[in-house]
Amino acid sequence: RFDNSNLERVRLSLSPEEQDIYLMDLKKIDWNNFFAYFCWGLHTFVMGENPAPPFDTNIVDKDDKHPGSVITDVNFAYYTKSSFKNKRPKAEVQRDVLASTNVQNEIRNEAGRTKKPYSEIEQRAREITAGMFADPSLGYVKSFSYLLRKIWRRLYYQIVVDDDQVERLRKLQADPKTGPIVFIPTHRSYIDFLIMSYVFFAYDLPMPHIAAGEDFLNMFLVRDLFRYSGAFFLRRSFSDDPLYKSIFQEYVEQLLTEGCPLEFFVEGTRSRAGKTLQPKLGLLSIIANAHLSGKLHNVTIVPINISYERILESEAYSRELQGNSKTKESLTNLLKARNVIKNKYGDIYIKFASPISLRDYIEQEKHMHNSGFDPKHNADDKMHLVRDLGYRITYSLNEASVIMPTSIVSTLMLRYREGLGKDELIEKVLWLKDLIKERGGRVHWDAQKSDVFNVNRSIQLLGNVLFDSKAVVEPNVRKEKEWDRYIQMGNARNGLLHVFVREAIIATAHHSVGDNDVPRATLVSRAEFLRNVLHVEFIYRPDDRTSEEDLVETLNEMIKRGILRESNGNIQANSEAHEMYTLLCSMMWSFVDAYWIAAMTLVSLKSKTIEAGMLLGRIHWLCEKLYKSNEILFYECSSMDTVKNTVQTFINSKVLRRVKKDNRIFYEVVPSSNDLNTLCDRIRQFRTEESQYRQEMGHGPLASLGKEPLKDRLKSKWRQIRANL
């Protein structure tokens, strides 16, 4: 007979705090979870199989005994225990915010400044709060979750969440030292907002208040649904409206002091290009200020990466990035897009990064700088703190990413634009997947299915972007109106660039010299120049190392991996790693082309002042023109996301300056800036010409086949094979 009386005596001798650390109460064990891990370990370590890990849960059918049944979905929606921490009515929150000292002072200031009655300014403040504030309703959320559960089932195969991470989050929320929690997800799609709310609801976690753009206020019914789900709405910019700013700041601080979880997107807008954007610091500054002012003893920030196998808006993004106008958000356009429900968009993987304690982070910053670092009283130090924190968060978002098979396939298709045999594509996908894992990346791969199945599903999810003849896979680009498909592939590829970006910069810098023997110092210097040129494109590791130290470390890693080798102080490309070397270069060449074309556009300006939209349009037009005439090889360099980044880079480099005239934005070439022709020529050195590109890339089975249609190319290749027999 089993007797655990000794264990029970030990348990009872522990304090409540110790019992939380050392779990000895068998009643508290999640036996379903226990046996799931037991069986997984048995299959993995005893039988040598490769089952899916038990900690990944598909929340589309979470706790479903009969997936898809009405009864199960109703039970999920109405018996889930999630709730909002702030249960005060919206009217009461409005009253408290309007009565706060800061808002009252600003109302009086505006009344004095504009010479308008106090009552009129107060009425404007009420209107601001009415449009801005959330009005959370658990009843609406439950009804909405029932609908969402069915929508997710139609759109996605799986929405995967790591159960262990959720449990750690639950413990974090229960710890009083944590303070209010601020969730910061990546922003790739409008789905992000709904997905995260659904996750918190499904796991019985407190529902967050979510910062959303004012664009949604134009969407009848949708705005109310979002408001009842915890969304509050803010303008894109309000630096010129002190009253609006004071109301927004007071509202956020009140939510945090009441312990409400907060959620916002540090990127500020959806990333249409698939890369993590540079951080926007406005709301982060308000949160930091609430802690620095003593209103909050701590704030804990939890970055969250949402990885999509296929973005719902991918085709709309490619049209926008070609320079077409953004589709305005409205209920009508939403209804027009209802056909998307007929398609499948693969899997979504949600990963919570390590939490960042704001209090601990500030102490680390003080220790890193010096004893005089004082963000509480020094405005410059505070700005430095918030900026560094923003980059730490965005870097964490990249670190938490899960690479999707569609990203891997797209990367290879942009590398082998003339096509690959199906078997060779599968072989190269597995090769690239292993390279990602070697560098600490995670790849979402259905271990229960064959490699062939995973690759074929990725090709299917990429839709009409690829042409699959069963024997050969290639980009499905035949005519000018299909060029945007290169942008779609580029956006998918960008999801894995952060894994390779440092190595890619080194490889491109080495290739640019034109000689295989490159002195180490020369290579590092050229790589540092290229890194600075592409600074706005990527998020680099935020630490106290210089860019030169980071590049030297990367170079040493590439030598250890055999991509490069060193002899007598010279760096050489290893011929045995030619495929990896050229893959790394191919990741950067489209960006180099964009910056070269932008520099050429500035050189060619007859007038040194140009309207902002016109400058962007000219750069984009020149990209397309040069691609059409075969002067450049990478159409994706014309992406408006990259074009805008080129302009921002030249502003940061003091080559351009932004001026405002008559409420319009203009750019001026700075007269005292370095010679633009010299800059243009330096960037050009990192490009690859067509003949060189074909020589470098000419290792695939179809590399020698020109740009004819696939059928003609295959016939031509077959004639060559027969002639050699």
C-alpha positions in Angstrom: 0.0 0.0 0.0 1.3 3.5 -1.0 2.0 5.7 2.0 3.0 9.4 1.6 2.6 10.4 5.3 6.3 11.5 5.5 5.9 13.7 2.5 2.7 15.2 4.0 4.5 16.0 7.3 7.3 17.8 5.4 4.7 19.7 3.5 2.9 20.9 6.6 6.1 22.0 8.2 6.7 24.5 5.3 5.6 28.1 5.4 2.9 29.2 2.8 5.7 30.9 0.8 7.8 27.8 0.8 4.8 25.6 -0.2 4.4 27.8 -3.3 8.1 27.2 -4.2 8.1 23.4 -3.4 4.9 21.9 -4.7 4.1 18.8 -2.5 0.3 18.9 -2.5 -0.7 16.2 -5.0 -4.2 17.8 -5.2 -2.6 20.8 -7.0 -0.9 18.7 -9.7 -2.4 19.1 -13.2 -2.6 15.4 -14.0 -3.6 15.9 -17.6 -0.5 18.0 -18.1 1.6 15.6 -16.1 0.7 12.6 -18.2 1.0 14.6 -21.5 4.6 15.4 -20.5 5.2 11.8 -19.4 4.0 10.4 -22.7 6.0 13.0 -24.7 9.2 12.1 -22.8 8.5 8.4 -23.4 8.1 8.8 -27.1 11.1 11.2 -27.4 13.7 9.8 -25.1 12.8 6.1 -24.9 11.4 5.4 -28.4 13.5 8.0 -30.2 10.5 9.5 -32.0 9.8 13.2 -32.8 6.4 14.0 -31.4 5.0 17.6 -31.1 5.8 19.1 -27.7 2.9 18.9 -25.2 3.3 22.5 -24.1 2.2 23.9 -27.4 -1.6 24.2 -27.3 -3.8 25.0 -30.3 -6.2 27.5 -28.7 -8.6 27.3 -31.7 -9.9 24.1 -30.2 -8.7 24.5 -26.6 -10.5 22.1 -24.2 -12.7 20.8 -27.1 -13.9 17.3 -26.8 -16.0 17.8 -29.9 -14.3 20.6 -31.9 -16.6 22.8 -33.8 -19.8 21.9 -32.0 -22.2 24.7 -31.0 -22.4 23.4 -27.5 -18.6 23.3 -27.0 -18.2 26.8 -28.4 -21.0 28.2 -26.2 -19.5 26.5 -23.1 -16.1 28.0 -24.0 -17.5 31.5 -24.4 -19.9 31.8 -21.5 -18.1 29.7 -18.8 -14.6 31.1 -19.2 -13.6 33.1 -16.1 -11.6 35.9 -17.6 -12.5 39.5 -16.6 -11.4 43.1 -16.6 -9.6 44.5 -13.5 -11.1 47.9 -14.0 -14.9 47.4 -13.5 -15.8 51.1 -13.1 -18.3 52.5 -15.5 -16.8 54.7 -18.3 -18.7 57.8 -17.0 -17.0 57.4 -13.6 -13.5 57.1 -15.2 -14.3 60.2 -17.3 -15.3 62.2 -14.2 -12.1 61.2 -12.3 -9.8 62.0 -15.3 -11.5 65.4 -15.9 -11.2 66.2 -12.2 -7.5 65.5 -12.0 -5.1 68.3 -11.3 -3.2 68.0 -14.5 -6.2 68.1 -16.7 -7.8 70.9 -14.8 -4.6 73.0 -15.1 -4.5 72.3 -18.9 -8.2 73.3 -19.3 -7.4 76.6 -17.6 -4.3 77.1 -19.6 -6.1 76.6 -22.9 -8.9 78.9 -21.9 -6.4 81.6 -21.1 -4.4 81.0 -24.3 -7.4 81.0 -26.6 -9.5 83.5 -24.7 -12.5 81.1 -24.8 -14.8 80.4 -21.8 -13.7 77.7 -19.4 -17.0 75.8 -20.0 -16.3 75.6 -23.7 -12.8 74.1 -23.1 -14.3 71.8 -20.5 -16.8 70.6 -23.0 -14.0 69.9 -25.5 -12.3 67.8 -22.9 -15.5 65.8 -22.3 -15.7 65.1 -26.0 -12.1 63.9 -26.1 -12.7 61.5 -23.2 -15.9 60.2 -24.9 -14.1 59.4 -28.1 -10.9 58.1 -26.4 -11.9 55.9 -23.4 -12.7 52.2 -23.4 -16.0 50.9 -22.1 -15.2 47.3 -21.3 -18.1 44.9 -21.1 -17.5 41.2 -20.3 -20.9 40.3 -21.8 -19.9 41.7 -25.2 -16.5 40.0 -24.9 -18.1 36.6 -24.3 -20.4 36.9 -27.3 -17.5 38.1 -29.4 -15.3 35.2 -28.3 -18.0 32.8 -29.5 -17.9 34.4 -32.9 -14.1 34.6 -33.0 -13.7 30.9 -32.2 -15.6 30.0 -35.3 -13.7 32.6 -37.4 -10.3 31.3 -36.3 -11.4 27.8 -37.2 -12.2 28.9 -40.7 -9.1 31.0 -41.2 -6.3 29.0 -39.5 -5.2 25.5 -39.0 -3.7 26.3 -35.6 -3.1 29.2 -33.2 -0.3 27.8 -31.0 0.5 29.1 -27.5 3.1 27.7 -25.1 1.3 26.7 -22.0 4.4 26.9 -19.9 4.8 30.6 -20.8 1.2 31.2 -19.9 1.6 29.6 -16.5 4.8 31.8 -15.9 2.7 34.8 -16.8 0.0 33.8 -14.4 2.5 33.6 -11.6 4.0 36.9 -12.6 0.6 38.6 -12.3 0.1 37.1 -8.9 3.3 38.6 -7.6 2.8 42.0 -5.9 6.4 43.0 -6.8 5.5 42.9 -10.5 3.3 46.0 -10.6 0.9 46.5 -13.5 1.8 44.5 -16.6 2.2 46.1 -20.0 2.0 43.7 -23.0 3.7 44.8 -26.2 3.0 42.5 -29.2 4.5 42.7 -32.7 2.1 44.4 -35.1 1.8 42.7 -38.5 -2.0 42.6 -38.9 -5.3 43.9 -37.6 -5.7 40.4 -36.4 -3.1 41.0 -33.7 -5.5 43.0 -31.5 -8.2 40.2 -31.7 -5.8 37.3 -31.3 -4.2 38.7 -28.1 -7.6 39.4 -26.5 -8.7 35.9 -27.4 -5.6 34.4 -25.8 -6.1 36.2 -22.5 -9.8 35.3 -22.5 -9.1 31.6 -23.4 -6.6 31.2 -20.5 -8.7 33.0 -17.9 -6.2 35.9 -17.6 -7.3 39.5 -16.9 -8.3 41.2 -20.1 -6.0 44.2 -21.0 -6.9 47.7 -22.1 -5.6 48.1 -25.6 -4.3 51.3 -27.3 -5.8 51.5 -30.8 -5.6 54.1 -33.6 -8.4 56.6 -34.1 -8.8 55.1 -37.6 -11.2 52.5 -36.1 -13.6 55.3 -35.0 -14.6 55.6 -38.6 -15.8 52.0 -38.6 -19.5 51.9 -37.5 -20.2 49.0 -35.2 -16.6 47.9 -35.2 -15.5 50.8 -33.0 -18.2 49.9 -30.4 -17.2 46.2 -30.5 -13.5 47.2 -29.9 -14.4 49.7 -27.2 -16.5 47.1 -25.3 -13.5 44.7 -25.7 -11.2 47.1 -23.8 -9.8 49.3 -26.6 -9.2 53.0 -26.1 -8.5 55.2 -29.1 -5.7 57.7 -29.7 -4.5 60.0 -32.5 -1.4 59.2 -34.4 0.1 62.5 -33.2 -1.0 65.0 -30.6 2.1 66.9 -29.6 0.4 70.1 -30.7 -2.6 69.6 -28.5 -1.6 69.9 -24.8 -5.1 69.3 -23.5 -5.4 66.0 -25.5 -2.0 64.9 -24.3 -2.8 65.6 -20.6 -6.1 63.7 -20.8 -4.4 60.7 -22.5 -1.5 60.7 -20.0 -3.9 60.9 -17.0 -6.1 58.1 -18.3 -3.1 55.8 -18.9 -1.7 56.5 -15.4 -5.1 55.9 -13.8 -5.4 52.5 -15.5 -1.9 51.5 -14.4 -2.3 52.6 -10.8 -5.5 50.5 -10.6 -3.5 47.5 -11.7 -5.1 47.1 -15.1 -3.0 45.3 -17.7 -2.2 47.5 -20.7 -1.4 46.5 -24.3 0.0 48.6 -27.0 2.1 48.3 -30.2 5.5 49.9 -29.8 6.0 49.9 -33.6 3.1 52.4 -33.8 1.6 50.9 -36.9 1.4 47.6 -38.8 4.7 46.5 -40.3 3.7 45.9 -43.9 7.2 44.7 -44.8 7.3 41.8 -42.3 10.2 43.3 -40.2 10.1 44.7 -36.7 9.9 48.5 -37.0 11.9 51.1 -35.1 10.2 51.8 -31.8 7.8 54.7 -31.2 8.4 56.1 -27.8 5.4 58.3 -26.9 3.3 55.8 -24.8 6.4 54.1 -23.5 7.6 57.5 -22.2 4.3 58.0 -20.3 4.6 54.6 -18.7 8.2 55.3 -17.7 7.2 58.7 -16.3 4.5 57.1 -14.1 7.1 55.0 -12.5 9.8 57.7 -12.2 7.3 60.1 -10.6 6.6 57.6 -7.8 3.0 56.8 -8.9 4.0 53.2 -9.6 6.5 51.1 -7.6 7.2 49.0 -10.7 5.9 48.2 -14.1 6.6 44.9 -15.9 6.8 44.8 -19.7 6.1 41.6 -21.5 7.0 41.6 -25.3 5.0 39.2 -27.4 5.8 37.9 -30.8 2.9 36.9 -33.1 4.3 34.9 -36.0 2.0 34.3 -39.0 2.5 31.6 -41.7 0.5 33.9 -44.0 -0.6 37.5 -43.3 -4.3 38.1 -43.9 -3.5 41.5 -45.6 -0.4 40.3 -47.6 -1.8 41.2 -51.0 -3.1 44.5 -49.8 0.3 45.3 -48.3 2.1 44.5 -51.6 -0.2 47.0 -53.4 0.5 49.7 -50.8 4.2 49.0 -51.0 4.0 49.6 -54.7 2.9 53.1 -54.0 -0.9 52.6 -54.2 -3.1 54.4 -51.7 -3.8 52.7 -48.4 -7.4 51.4 -48.3 -9.3 53.5 -45.7 -10.7 51.6 -42.8 -14.5 51.4 -42.9 -17.3 48.9 -42.3 -18.0 48.8 -46.0 -14.4 47.8 -46.9 -14.5 45.3 -44.1 -17.6 43.7 -45.6 -16.1 43.7 -49.0 -13.1 41.8 -47.6 -15.4 39.0 -46.2 -14.2 36.7 -49.0 -10.9 36.2 -47.0 -12.8 33.8 -44.7 -13.0 31.4 -47.7 -9.2 31.0 -47.6 -6.8 29.3 -45.2 -3.9 31.3 -43.8 -1.8 28.5 -42.1 -0.8 28.7 -38.5 -0.1 31.4 -36.0 2.5 31.0 -33.2 2.3 33.3 -30.1 5.4 33.5 -27.9 5.9 35.5 -24.8 9.4 36.9 -24.3 11.2 37.3 -21.0 9.5 40.0 -18.9 11.3 43.3 -18.3 11.0 44.9 -14.9 11.2 48.6 -15.4 12.6 49.2 -11.9 15.4 46.7 -12.4 16.1 48.0 -15.9 16.6 51.5 -14.6 19.0 50.2 -12.0 20.9 48.3 -14.7 21.1 51.5 -16.8 22.4 53.5 -13.8 25.1 50.9 -13.2 26.0 50.7 -16.9 26.5 54.5 -17.2 27.6 56.1 -14.0 26.3 57.3 -10.6 25.3 60.6 -12.2 22.7 58.9 -14.5 19.4 60.3 -13.2 16.3 59.8 -15.5 14.0 60.9 -12.7 15.3 64.5 -12.7 17.3 64.8 -15.9 15.3 65.1 -19.1 18.2 63.9 -21.3 18.8 60.9 -19.2 15.1 60.1 -19.2 15.0 60.3 -23.0 18.1 58.1 -23.2 16.4 55.6 -20.9 13.2 55.4 -22.9 15.0 55.1 -26.2 17.2 52.3 -25.0 14.2 50.6 -23.4 12.3 50.8 -26.8 15.2 49.1 -28.6 15.5 46.5 -25.9 11.8 45.7 -26.3 12.0 45.5 -30.2 15.1 43.3 -30.0 13.2 41.0 -27.6 10.3 40.8 -30.1 12.8 39.5 -32.7 14.4 37.1 -30.3 11.0 35.6 -29.4 10.0 35.2 -33.1 9.2 31.8 -34.6 10.3 31.4 -38.2 7.6 30.0 -40.4 8.2 27.6 -43.3 6.7 30.2 -45.7 9.6 32.6 -44.8 12.1 29.9 -45.6 10.6 29.0 -48.9 10.3 32.7 -49.9 14.0 33.3 -49.0 15.1 30.5 -51.2 12.8 31.5 -54.1 14.3 35.0 -54.0 17.7 33.4 -54.0 17.0 31.0 -56.9 14.7 33.2 -59.0 15.0 31.0 -62.1 13.4 28.1 -60.2 14.3 25.0 -58.3 13.4 21.4 -58.7 11.0 20.3 -56.1 13.4 17.8 -54.5 16.2 20.3 -54.4 13.8 22.9 -52.9 12.9 20.5 -50.1 16.6 19.7 -49.5 17.5 23.4 -49.3 14.5 24.2 -47.0 15.8 21.6 -44.5 19.3 23.0 -44.9 18.2 26.6 -44.1 16.0 25.4 -41.3 19.0 23.8 -39.6 21.0 27.0 -40.1 18.3 29.0 -38.3 18.3 26.6 -35.4 22.2 26.7 -35.2 21.9 30.4 -34.6 19.4 30.0 -31.8 16.3 30.6 -33.9 13.0 28.6 -33.6 11.3 27.2 -36.6 7.6 26.2 -36.6 7.5 22.8 -38.3 4.8 20.1 -38.1 6.8 17.2 -36.7 3.8 14.9 -37.2 3.9 15.4 -41.0 6.6 14.7 -43.5 9.0 17.3 -44.8 7.4 17.1 -48.2 4.0 17.9 -46.7 5.4 20.9 -44.8 7.1 22.4 -47.9 4.1 21.7 -50.1 1.8 23.4 -47.7 4.0 26.5 -47.6 3.9 26.6 -51.4 0.1 26.4 -51.3 -0.1 29.1 -48.6 2.0 31.5 -50.7 -0.8 31.2 -53.2 -0.3 32.6 -56.7 3.1 34.0 -55.7 4.8 30.8 -56.7 4.3 28.5 -59.7 4.5 24.8 -58.9 4.7 22.5 -61.9 5.2 19.6 -59.5 8.7 19.1 -60.9 9.9 22.7 -60.6 8.9 25.6 -58.3 9.6 29.2 -59.3 8.3 32.8 -58.7 5.0 33.2 -60.6 6.0 36.4 -62.3 5.4 36.7 -66.1 4.4 40.3 -66.7 4.7 43.7 -65.2 1.5 43.7 -63.2 2.8 40.6 -61.3 6.0 42.3 -60.1 4.4 42.9 -56.8 4.7 39.2 -56.0 8.4 39.8 -55.5 7.4 42.3 -52.8 5.2 39.6 -51.2 8.0 37.1 -51.2 10.3 39.8 -49.8 7.9 40.6 -47.0 7.8 36.9 -46.1 11.6 36.6 -46.2 12.0 39.6 -44.0 10.5 37.5 -41.1 13.9 35.7 -40.8 16.4 38.4 -41.7 17.1 39.3 -38.1 18.6 35.8 -37.6 21.2 36.5 -40.4 21.5 40.2 -40.7 24.9 40.7 -39.1 26.5 37.9 -41.1 24.8 39.2 -44.3 26.3 42.6 -43.8 29.8 41.0 -43.4 29.3 38.8 -46.5 28.1 41.7 -48.6 30.9 43.9 -47.5 33.4 41.2 -48.4 31.8 40.6 -51.8 31.9 44.3 -52.5 35.7 44.5 -52.5 36.0 42.4 -55.7 39.0 40.4 -54.4 38.8 37.3 -52.4 41.7 38.4 -50.1 40.4 41.3 -48.0 42.4 42.7 -45.1 40.5 42.2 -41.8 40.5 45.9 -40.9 39.3 46.8 -44.4 36.4 44.3 -44.2 35.3 45.5 -40.8 35.4 49.2 -41.9 33.3 48.5 -45.0 30.9 46.4 -43.0 30.5 49.2 -40.5 29.7 51.7 -43.3 27.1 49.4 -44.7 25.6 48.7 -41.2 25.3 52.5 -40.7 23.6 52.9 -44.1 21.1 50.2 -43.3 20.7 51.3 -39.6 16.9 52.1 -40.0 16.2 48.8 -41.7 17.1 46.4 -38.8 17.0 46.1 -35.0 20.5 45.5 -33.7 21.5 44.0 -30.3 21.1 46.7 -27.7 24.2 46.6 -25.4 27.2 48.6 -24.5 29.4 47.3 -27.4 30.3 49.4 -30.3 29.2 48.5 -33.8 32.8 47.6 -34.6 33.0 45.2 -31.7 29.8 43.6 -32.8 31.0 43.2 -36.3 34.3 41.7 -35.2 32.5 39.2 -33.1 30.3 38.3 -36.1 33.3 37.9 -38.4 34.9 35.5 -35.9 31.7 33.5 -35.8 31.6 33.2 -39.6 35.2 32.0 -39.6 34.4 29.4 -37.0 31.3 28.3 -39.1 33.5 27.9 -42.2 31.7 30.6 -44.2 34.9 32.7 -44.3 38.5 31.8 -43.5 41.5 33.9 -42.4 45.0 33.7 -43.8 47.8 36.1 -42.9 45.4 38.7 -41.7 43.3 38.5 -44.9 39.7 37.3 -45.0 38.7 34.9 -47.8 35.3 33.4 -48.8 35.4 29.6 -48.3 34.6 28.0 -51.6 33.1 25.1 -49.8 30.5 27.4 -48.2 29.8 29.3 -51.5 26.0 28.6 -51.2 25.8 30.1 -47.8 27.9 33.0 -48.7 25.8 34.0 -51.7 22.6 33.4 -49.8 23.8 36.0 -47.2 24.7 38.5 -49.9 21.3 38.0 -51.6 19.6 39.0 -48.4 21.2 42.5 -48.6 21.5 43.3 -52.3 17.9 44.6 -52.7 18.3 47.0 -49.8 21.6 48.2 -51.2 20.0 48.9 -54.6 17.2 51.0 -52.9 19.7 53.2 -51.0 21.9 53.6 -54.2 18.8 54.7 -56.2 17.7 57.1 -53.4 21.2 58.7 -53.4 21.1 59.0 -57.2 17.7 60.6 -57.0 19.0 63.2 -54.6 22.0 63.9 -56.9 19.8 64.4 -59.9 17.5 66.9 -58.2 17.5 70.2 -60.1 15.9 72.0 -57.2 17.4 71.1 -53.8 13.9 71.4 -52.2 11.2 68.9 -53.0 7.8 68.1 -51.6 7.9 64.9 -49.4 5.5 62.8 -51.4 7.1 63.8 -54.6 10.6 62.7 -53.4 9.3 59.3 -52.3 7.4 58.9 -55.7 10.6 59.8 -57.7 12.7 57.2 -55.8 10.0 54.5 -56.4 9.6 55.5 -60.0 13.4 55.2 -60.6 13.5 51.8 -59.0 10.8 50.5 -61.3 12.4 52.1 -64.4 15.8 50.6 -63.7 14.3 47.2 -63.0 12.3 47.4 -66.3 15.5 48.2 -68.2 17.4 45.4 -66.4 19.7 47.9 -64.7 18.8 46.4 -61.3 17.8 42.8 -60.5 15.7 43.1 -57.4 12.2 44.5 -57.9 11.5 44.4 -54.1 14.0 47.3 -53.7 11.1 49.5 -54.9 9.0 48.7 -51.7 7.7 52.0 -50.3 8.7 50.8 -46.8 12.4 50.6 -47.9 12.0 53.9 -49.9 10.8 55.7 -46.8 13.6 54.2 -44.8 16.2 55.6 -47.3 14.8 59.1 -46.8 14.9 58.7 -43.0 18.5 57.5 -43.2 19.6 60.5 -45.2 17.8 62.8 -42.7 19.7 61.0 -39.8 22.9 61.4 -41.7 22.3 65.2 -42.1 22.2 64.8 -45.9 18.5 65.9 -45.9 16.4 68.0 -43.6 12.7 68.0 -43.1 10.9 71.4 -43.3 7.3 72.4 -43.0 5.9 75.1 -45.2 2.2 76.1 -45.4 1.2 72.8 -43.6 3.1 70.8 -46.1 6.2 68.7 -45.6 9.3 69.3 -47.8 12.8 67.9 -47.9 15.9 70.0 -48.5 19.3 68.7 -49.5 21.7 70.2 -46.8 24.2 72.4 -48.7 27.0 71.6 -46.2 26.5 67.8 -46.4 29.1 65.5 -47.7 29.4 65.1 -51.4 26.4 63.2 -52.5 28.2 61.8 -55.6 30.8 60.3 -53.3 28.1 58.8 -51.0 26.3 57.4 -54.0 29.5 55.8 -55.3 30.3 54.3 -52.0 26.9 52.7 -51.8 27.1 51.5 -55.4 30.2 49.5 -54.6 28.1 47.1 -52.5 25.8 46.3 -55.4 26.0 43.3 -57.7 25.8 43.5 -61.5 23.6 41.2 -63.6 26.5 39.2 -65.1 28.2 38.9 -61.7 24.9 37.9 -60.1 24.2 35.1 -62.6 27.7 33.9 -62.2 27.4 33.9 -58.4 23.9 32.3 -58.4 24.6 29.9 -61.3 24.5 26.7 -59.3 20.8 25.7 -59.4 19.4 23.3 -62.0 17.8 26.1 -64.0 20.4 28.8 -63.5 21.4 28.9 -67.1 17.9 29.2 -68.4 17.2 33.0 -69.1 13.9 34.7 -68.4 11.7 32.8 -71.0 8.5 31.2 -69.9 9.0 28.0 -67.9 7.8 25.7 -70.7 10.2 27.2 -73.2 13.1 27.1 -70.7 12.5 23.5 -69.9 12.4 22.6 -73.6 15.7 24.5 -74.1 17.3 22.8 -71.2 16.1 19.4 -72.5 17.7 20.1 -75.9 21.0 20.9 -74.1 20.8 17.7 -72.2 20.1 15.6 -75.3 22.9 17.3 -77.2 25.3 16.3 -74.4 24.2 12.6 -74.4 
